[in-house]
Amino acid sequence: MRKNKTILWYLVIALTIVAAGCKEKVPPLSERIAKAWSPQSVTEGSTVVFTKGGANNTRPGYANWRLTLNSSGTATYTEFDNNTFTGQWEVQGDNRLILKNLNPQPTGTGGTIEFTISDFTDAGMTLTRTTTSTKTGGTINKYTLTNP
């Protein structure tokens, strides 16, 4: 009887070790975010100005908005007015996205735009700009994005 308990004990330990070793490791955010993103909806200040597929969008130009984050660290950012900027991107911590060395420099940014990241999944995320946008009348903009 004692021998069976010992074997059972070793079996439980072995299964626990195997189960713990089989957990899928989730890549860091800096790898998972490296994709092309487009808006599902955009809020300027407290006003929703764009919803994908919406017929009455205040700013239909957001259909052209794109944020492409390449795994090499390069970024391409196209705003609602079709102006495109290129530069680098980085993630700080697990909730801050920084676009830097943007060329040409977006008005009033010094070449850097920062966002707070929330609600991140591999298929979508929400970005909130940390500073106001002069193009949208000095509003803080929130972008709910999808990976097309």
C-alpha positions as CSV (number, residue, x, y, z in Angstrom):
1,M,0.0,0.0,0.0
2,R,2.8,2.4,0.9
3,K,4.5,1.7,-2.4
4,N,1.3,2.7,-4.3
5,K,1.1,6.0,-2.4
6,T,4.8,6.8,-3.3
7,I,4.2,6.0,-7.0
8,L,1.0,8.1,-6.9
9,W,2.9,10.9,-5.2
10,Y,5.6,10.9,-7.9
11,L,3.0,10.8,-10.6
12,V,1.2,13.8,-9.2
13,I,4.5,15.7,-9.1
14,A,5.5,14.7,-12.6
15,L,2.1,15.8,-14.0
16,T,2.3,19.1,-12.2
17,I,5.8,19.8,-13.6
18,V,4.6,18.9,-17.1
19,A,1.5,21.1,-16.8
20,A,3.5,24.1,-15.6
21,G,6.0,23.7,-18.4
22,C,3.3,23.6,-21.1
23,K,1.9,27.1,-20.4
24,E,2.0,29.1,-23.6
25,K,4.3,32.1,-23.2
26,V,2.7,35.3,-24.4
27,P,5.1,37.5,-26.4
28,P,5.7,41.0,-25.0
29,L,3.4,43.9,-26.0
30,S,6.2,45.4,-28.1
31,E,6.0,42.3,-30.4
32,R,2.2,41.9,-30.4
33,I,1.6,45.6,-31.3
34,A,3.7,45.5,-34.4
35,K,0.9,45.5,-37.0
36,A,-1.1,47.8,-39.3
37,W,-4.0,49.4,-37.4
38,S,-7.1,51.3,-38.6
39,P,-9.9,53.0,-36.7
40,Q,-13.1,51.3,-35.7
41,S,-14.1,54.6,-34.0
42,V,-12.6,57.9,-33.1
43,T,-13.6,60.3,-30.4
44,E,-12.3,63.9,-30.4
45,G,-12.8,65.3,-26.9
46,S,-16.2,63.9,-25.9
47,T,-17.6,63.7,-29.4
48,V,-17.6,60.5,-31.5
49,V,-16.6,61.8,-35.0
50,F,-16.0,58.6,-36.8
51,T,-17.4,55.0,-36.8
52,K,-16.2,52.5,-39.4
53,G,-19.0,52.0,-41.9
54,G,-21.0,54.9,-40.5
55,A,-23.0,57.0,-42.9
56,N,-23.1,60.2,-40.8
57,N,-19.4,60.6,-39.7
58,T,-18.4,64.1,-38.9
59,R,-14.9,63.4,-40.1
60,P,-15.2,60.7,-42.8
61,G,-11.5,61.2,-43.5
62,Y,-10.7,58.9,-40.6
63,A,-11.4,56.1,-43.1
64,N,-7.9,56.9,-44.4
65,W,-6.2,57.0,-41.0
66,R,-3.6,54.3,-40.5
67,L,-0.9,53.5,-38.0
68,T,1.6,50.9,-39.2
69,L,4.1,49.7,-36.6
70,N,6.8,47.5,-38.2
71,S,8.7,45.0,-36.2
72,S,11.9,46.8,-37.2
73,G,10.8,49.8,-35.0
74,T,9.8,52.0,-37.9
75,A,6.3,53.7,-38.0
76,T,4.1,55.2,-40.6
77,Y,1.3,57.4,-39.4
78,T,-1.4,58.7,-41.7
79,E,-3.9,61.2,-40.3
80,F,-7.5,61.9,-41.3
81,D,-6.4,64.6,-43.7
82,N,-4.2,62.1,-45.5
83,N,-0.9,63.6,-44.3
84,T,1.6,60.8,-43.7
85,F,4.5,60.8,-41.3
86,T,7.3,58.3,-40.9
87,G,9.6,57.7,-37.9
88,Q,10.2,55.3,-35.1
89,W,8.0,53.8,-32.4
90,E,8.5,52.3,-29.0
91,V,6.5,50.9,-26.2
92,Q,7.2,52.1,-22.7
93,G,6.0,49.9,-19.9
94,D,2.8,48.1,-20.9
95,N,0.6,51.1,-21.6
96,R,2.5,53.9,-23.5
97,L,3.1,54.1,-27.2
98,I,5.5,56.7,-28.5
99,L,5.9,57.8,-32.1
100,K,9.2,59.8,-32.4
101,N,11.4,61.4,-35.0
102,L,8.3,61.8,-37.2
103,N,9.1,63.4,-40.6
104,P,7.8,65.8,-41.5
105,Q,7.0,66.9,-37.9
106,P,3.2,67.0,-37.3
107,T,2.3,70.6,-36.3
108,G,2.9,71.4,-32.6
109,T,4.4,68.0,-31.8
110,G,8.2,68.5,-32.1
111,G,8.1,65.2,-34.0
112,T,6.8,63.1,-31.1
113,I,3.3,61.9,-30.4
114,E,2.5,59.8,-27.3
115,F,-0.5,57.6,-26.6
116,T,-1.8,55.7,-23.7
117,I,-2.7,52.1,-24.6
118,S,-5.7,50.4,-23.1
119,D,-7.9,47.4,-23.8
120,F,-5.2,45.7,-25.9
121,T,-5.8,42.4,-27.7
122,D,-4.1,41.0,-30.7
123,A,-7.0,42.1,-32.9
124,G,-7.7,45.5,-31.3
125,M,-6.7,48.2,-28.9
126,T,-7.6,51.7,-27.7
127,L,-5.1,54.6,-27.9
128,T,-5.7,57.9,-26.2
129,R,-3.4,60.7,-27.2
130,T,-1.6,62.2,-24.2
131,T,-1.5,65.7,-25.7
132,T,-4.0,67.8,-27.6
133,S,-4.2,67.8,-31.4
134,T,-4.1,71.2,-33.1
135,K,-5.7,69.6,-36.2
136,T,-8.8,68.7,-34.3
137,G,-9.2,72.0,-32.4
138,G,-7.1,71.2,-29.3
139,T,-8.9,68.0,-28.3
140,I,-7.6,64.9,-26.7
141,N,-8.4,62.1,-29.2
142,K,-9.3,58.5,-28.5
143,Y,-8.8,55.9,-31.2
144,T,-10.4,52.4,-31.0
145,L,-8.4,50.4,-33.5
146,T,-8.6,47.1,-35.3
147,N,-6.0,45.2,-37.1
148,P,-7.4,45.1,-40.7
